[in-house]
Amino acid sequence: MVFTAIGALALTGCGDDGDGGKTKPDGGASGGTKDSASSVELPKLNGEKISVAAVWTGPEQANFVKVLKEFEKRTGAKVTFVPAQDPIVNFLGTKIAGGQPPDVAMIPQVGAIQQAVAKKWAKPAGPEAKAQLAKNYSKVWQDLGAVDGTQYGVYFKAANKSLIWYNTKAFENAGAAEPKTWKDFLTTAETVSASGVTPVSVGGADGWTLTDWFENIYLSQAGPEKYDQLAQHKIKWTDPSVKDALTTLAQLFGKPSLIAGGADGALQTEFPASVTQTFTGGDQPKGAMVFEGDFVGINIAQTKAKIGTDAKVFPFPAVGAESPVVTGGDAAVALKDGKGAQALLTWLASTDAAKIWAEQGGFISPNKALDAAAYPNEVQRTMAKALIAAGDAVRFDMSDQAPQSFGGTPGKGEWKTLQDFLKSPKDIAGTQAKLESDAAKAYKS
């Protein structure tokens, strides 16, 4: 998931957070000892300065800061949040070239982790972090953070990216029901359109949302084996399975009347606005449905809509035999040797750290040991349980597995080509050819 970073935030002076070093309510003492509830043991860092780079802004940044503040309380470290920019590999390269790499980076693409390892930037996770991962994480999440059998990444934040959110008033007025298949989804869209509300809000200004549309359709239609092959570029983007998925996606993108603002409007709509315009305006929103992951809840919180009543969610409609389960995530990777960076990785792999953000909402943890009761509402709990229940059957966001020049750069590669496809959905062959050309160059380099 991608947002533009904003101003820096230093977490200095919050080591005791006004509690004078007293015992915390959970029984753990400030300063870095074993916590009785989570059994995570952290070292005393005594004012050691640690910097953490991430692309998160707004509420996401604020919630992550709460996690970092608790780490400060337990260890005595002083942590600075460094706002990063996409593509994050380029951002980190600039910092490293300038001799100022962050201690830890939150990396949102598997391919970017692999690039960081190839460039010899990343440091392997230590035994304490790996112990937390072994205890709290399914194998798929450990493997996603490993390169050639060595653990580097700790996936702290995950996403269920196979969800459609909808405005309940708009659905009720139209007499629409939650669809289960792609065919039913298109019928529902037409039903909502006939009621006078544009059915689908698309944040096409952010190319990553369009890759998620494609990936959900492709996984459901082509199946997990083909998905893995395309993700690794073992089959070409000119493969007939890609043609089938683009043809299916064009059934929506090819009907401007079904998209808020049409293609031109969608291409000028950033992801946060695609959500808020779905849940403002009462029963006459600009769009009745918006596709994206559980993190949509963060943006809904910026409106007056209440999740579970005004805003509800259903699984991405099945194109093939089963509904897809596509996930994404952000992994903590150490870029410096040192006790502080490794302690932070250990903390982020713990249940306690996950619980802090889970309670704020707009977040799903891949930590299977986290009690679902930590999430603030039943909708959030349901999404989290679905992701954990899928276990090793989930498939990670395909574009995030690709080299960043193809799958994670604004204005280039897959993002740009799918934006062009949104504007000209009839040009399926041309879209495939451009995707393959860009992918071949990226994977070769």
Secondary structure, DSSP 8 states (H G I E B T S, - for coil): --------EEETT-SSTTSTT-B-TTS-BTTT---TTT-------TT-EEEEEE---HHHHHHHHHHHHHHHHHH--EEEEEE--SSHHHHHHHHHHTT---SEEEE--HHHHHHHHHTT--B---HHHHHHHHHHB-HHHHHHTEETTEE-EEEEEEEE--EEEEEHHHHHHHT----SBHHHHHHHHHHHHHTTS--EE--TTSHHHHHHHHHHHHHHHH-HHHHHHHHTTSS-TTSHHHHHHHHHHHHHHT-GGGBTTHHHHHHT--HHHHHHTTSSSTTS-S-SEEE--TTHHHHHTTSS--BTTTEEEEE--BSSSS---EEEEEEEEE-S-SHHHHHHHHHHTSHHHHHHHHTTSS-B--BTTS-GGGSSSHHHHHHHHHHHHHGGG-EE-HHHHS-HHHHS-TTSHHHHHHHHHHH-TT-HHHHHHHHHHHHHHHHH-
